[in-house]
Amino acid sequence: MTENDRLFLDFSVRKLNELVARIGTCLEQLTDEQVWARGAENENAIGNLVLHLCGNVRQWIIASLADQPDLRQRDAEFAARGGASRRELQERLQATVKEAAAIISDLPAENLAARRVIQGYDGSVLEAIYHVVEHFSMHAGQIIFATKMMTGSDLGFYRHLQSGAAHGKATP
């Protein structure tokens, strides 16, 4: 395995774990009702996004890279109007990412170029991992934004970067 292969795989795992933690912070700030709230019928609730992330990670990593059965029911991820508490959603997401992270971590470098057809898309294993991390990041951002809108609070993910200049004060 080259150093770049290991860097890519390790970063992918770290990023997924970081995003799961951020989504967990969001879920802890919300009630079960808020997790399933929709602004309009054509919008997804945070609960739908969590189910969707679980389905996507399971299909693209667990089923496709570890030869597990693909039991995904994508339409059901968006059709749900409740049924799982915020705690259950958090546990499901953590377990799914933990399983996927183990698969990614143990992946032999020579498999990165292997081809897979996932959801009708033909691509390499490397592309599948990249897709999952990018897709996860996009929906994590939506969940973070929605949480900030519902709670009116700063979730503190970037406090370490704040300076006086960001708040109209002179920087030292």
C-alpha positions in Angstrom: 0.0 0.0 0.0 1.4 3.4 -0.9 1.5 6.3 1.5 -1.2 8.1 -0.6 -3.5 5.0 -0.4 -3.2 4.9 3.3 -3.7 8.7 3.6 -6.9 8.5 1.5 -8.4 5.6 3.5 -7.5 7.0 6.9 -8.8 10.5 6.0 -12.0 9.0 4.7 -12.6 7.2 8.0 -11.7 10.2 10.1 -14.0 12.5 8.1 -16.9 10.1 8.4 -16.4 9.7 12.2 -16.1 13.5 12.6 -19.4 14.0 10.7 -21.2 11.3 12.7 -20.1 13.1 15.9 -21.4 16.5 14.5 -24.7 14.9 13.6 -24.8 13.4 17.1 -24.4 16.9 18.6 -27.3 18.1 16.5 -29.5 15.2 17.5 -28.8 15.9 21.1 -30.0 19.5 20.7 -33.3 18.5 19.3 -36.5 16.8 20.4 -37.9 13.8 18.6 -40.6 16.1 17.1 -38.0 18.5 15.7 -36.0 15.6 14.2 -39.1 14.6 12.2 -40.4 18.2 11.4 -40.7 19.2 7.8 -41.2 22.8 6.7 -43.1 21.6 3.6 -44.1 18.3 2.1 -41.3 18.5 -0.5 -38.7 18.9 2.3 -36.9 16.2 4.2 -36.8 16.0 8.0 -33.5 15.5 9.7 -34.7 12.0 10.5 -35.1 11.3 6.8 -31.6 12.5 6.1 -30.2 10.3 8.8 -32.0 7.3 7.4 -30.8 8.3 3.9 -27.2 8.5 5.1 -27.5 5.0 6.7 -28.9 3.6 3.5 -26.3 5.3 1.3 -23.3 4.1 3.4 -24.7 0.6 3.7 -25.3 0.3 0.0 -22.1 2.0 -1.3 -19.6 0.6 1.3 -21.0 -2.3 3.3 -22.9 -4.0 0.5 -20.7 -3.1 -2.4 -17.2 -3.3 -0.9 -17.8 -6.1 1.7 -20.1 -8.2 -0.5 -23.0 -7.9 2.0 -26.6 -8.1 0.8 -28.0 -4.8 -0.6 -31.3 -4.5 1.2 -31.7 -0.8 0.8 -35.1 0.7 0.3 -34.2 4.2 -0.7 -37.8 5.5 -1.2 -38.6 4.4 2.4 -35.8 6.6 3.7 -37.6 9.7 2.4 -41.2 8.5 3.0 -40.7 8.0 6.8 -42.6 10.4 9.0 -41.3 9.2 12.3 -40.9 5.8 13.9 -37.4 6.2 15.3 -36.4 8.4 18.1 -33.4 10.8 17.8 -31.5 8.4 20.0 -32.3 5.4 17.8 -31.3 7.3 14.7 -28.0 8.3 16.3 -27.3 4.7 17.3 -28.2 3.4 13.9 -25.9 6.0 12.2 -23.0 5.3 14.5 -23.3 1.6 14.0 -23.5 1.9 10.2 -20.5 4.2 10.0 -18.5 2.0 12.5 -19.1 -1.0 10.2 -18.2 1.0 7.1 -15.1 2.5 8.7 -13.8 -1.0 9.5 -14.3 -2.0 5.9 -12.5 1.1 4.6 -9.7 0.7 7.1 -9.0 -2.9 6.1 -9.3 -2.4 2.4 -6.2 -3.6 0.5 -4.8 -0.8 -1.7 -5.0 -3.0 -4.8 -8.8 -2.9 -4.4 -9.0 0.9 -4.8 -9.0 0.6 -8.6 -11.5 -2.3 -8.7 -14.7 -1.5 -10.5 -18.1 -1.7 -9.0 -21.6 -0.9 -10.3 -23.6 0.7 -7.5 -27.0 2.2 -8.0 -26.4 1.8 -11.7 -23.2 3.9 -11.6 -20.0 2.3 -12.7 -16.9 3.5 -10.8 -13.8 2.5 -8.9 -13.8 1.6 -5.2 -11.9 4.8 -4.6 -14.7 6.7 -6.3 -17.3 4.9 -4.2 -15.5 5.9 -1.0 -15.1 9.5 -2.2 -18.8 9.6 -3.1 -19.8 8.4 0.3 -17.7 10.9 2.2 -18.8 13.8 -0.1 -22.5 12.8 0.1 -22.2 12.4 3.9 -20.7 15.8 4.2 -23.4 17.4 2.2 -26.2 16.0 4.2 -24.4 16.6 7.5 -24.2 20.3 6.5 -28.0 20.3 5.9 -28.6 18.7 9.3 -26.3 21.3 11.0 -28.0 24.2 9.2 -31.5 22.9 10.2 -30.4 22.4 13.8 -29.1 26.0 14.0 -32.3 27.3 12.5 -34.5 25.3 14.9 -32.4 26.0 18.0 -31.0 29.4 17.3 -27.7 28.3 18.8 -24.1 28.0 17.7 -23.1 24.4 17.8 -19.5 25.3 18.5 -17.8 23.3 15.8 -15.5 26.1 14.8 -15.0 28.0 18.1 -11.3 27.3 17.9 -11.1 29.4 14.7 -12.9 32.5 16.1 -10.9 35.7 16.4 -11.8 39.2 17.4 -11.9 40.2 13.7 -14.8 37.9 13.1 -16.8 39.9 15.7 -15.8 43.4 14.7 -12.9 43.7 17.1 -9.3 44.3 16.2 -7.1 41.3 16.0 -4.0 41.2 18.2 
